[in-house]
Amino acid sequence: MSKFPYIANRNAPKDAFIEKVQRMLNYLRNRFHCGWPYLEDDGRYGPITAESVKGFQLWYTCKGNGILDTKTYEQIEIPHS
């Protein structure tokens, strides 16, 4: 079960849910040629994952803070489906 919101943490523990989010962000990045960083799917919500989430938020809604919340996750999941 996910624990929203996720906020960047350099010492974040590995999380299978975040690993899934990282794979979805990489898919979207490649599919739509978006400019956020490519992610290693290491399952950690660190600064690079947060930067990619913010990039997705800016691309999708024009507002971004890099925090993975329920709304952002649902938006990431929709185009990926």
Secondary structure as GFF3:
##gff-version 3
##sequence-region A 1 81
A	DSSP	alpha_helix	16	32	.	.	.	ID=ss1
A	DSSP	alpha_helix	47	61	.	.	.	ID=ss2
A	DSSP	alpha_helix	70	80	.	.	.	ID=ss3
###
